[in-house]
Amino acid sequence: MLLRRYVIMTTRTTQTVARFSSPFLLPGFDQPQPAGDYRVDQDEESIAGLSRLAWRRVGAFVHLPAISVKGSTRQMVAINPADLDAVLEKDHEQS
């Protein structure tokens, strides 16, 4: 008898706001972005095999321009979550 195991991968997207007090530049950006609040969508997947529910980030997108900027043109740019964490940490150390 052949037993098959099925793993159900659960994913979710969380939305947060990244606050920059000074202009910042993420890898892959052509130019620095102005200080302000930016919407960030983070894609996460559940980690199977644990006794409790846990999530790991697998991708992230930042929405440009900043939330406070008025205008009809918006852009969603893929970023590395670790790069975002590093740039935010640097920004918070400078302020």
Residue pairs with C-beta under 8 A, 6 or more apart in sequence:
7 48
9 45
9 46
9 48
10 45
10 46
11 43
11 44
11 45
11 46
11 58
12 43
12 44
12 55
13 41
13 42
13 43
13 44
14 41
14 42
14 44
15 39
15 40
15 41
15 42
16 39
16 40
16 42
17 37
17 38
17 39
17 40
17 67
18 37
18 38
18 40
18 62
18 84
18 88
19 36
19 37
19 38
20 33
20 35
20 36
20 37
20 38
20 87
20 88
20 91
21 35
21 91
21 92
21 94
21 95
22 35
22 91
22 94
22 95
23 32
23 33
23 34
23 35
24 32
24 33
24 35
24 87
24 91
25 31
25 32
25 33
25 87
26 33
26 62
26 79
26 83
26 84
26 87
27 79
27 80
27 83
28 77
28 79
29 77
33 64
33 65
33 66
34 65
34 66
35 66
36 65
36 66
36 67
36 68
36 69
37 66
37 67
37 68
38 62
38 63
38 64
38 66
38 67
39 62
39 63
39 67
40 60
40 61
40 62
40 63
40 84
41 60
41 61
41 63
41 76
42 57
42 59
42 60
42 61
42 81
43 57
43 58
43 59
43 60
43 61
44 55
44 56
44 57
44 58
45 55
45 56
45 58
46 53
46 54
46 55
47 54
47 55
47 56
57 81
59 78
59 81
60 78
60 79
60 80
60 81
60 84
61 76
61 77
61 78
61 79
62 76
62 77
62 79
62 84
63 74
63 75
63 76
63 77
64 74
64 75
64 76
64 77
65 71
65 74
65 75
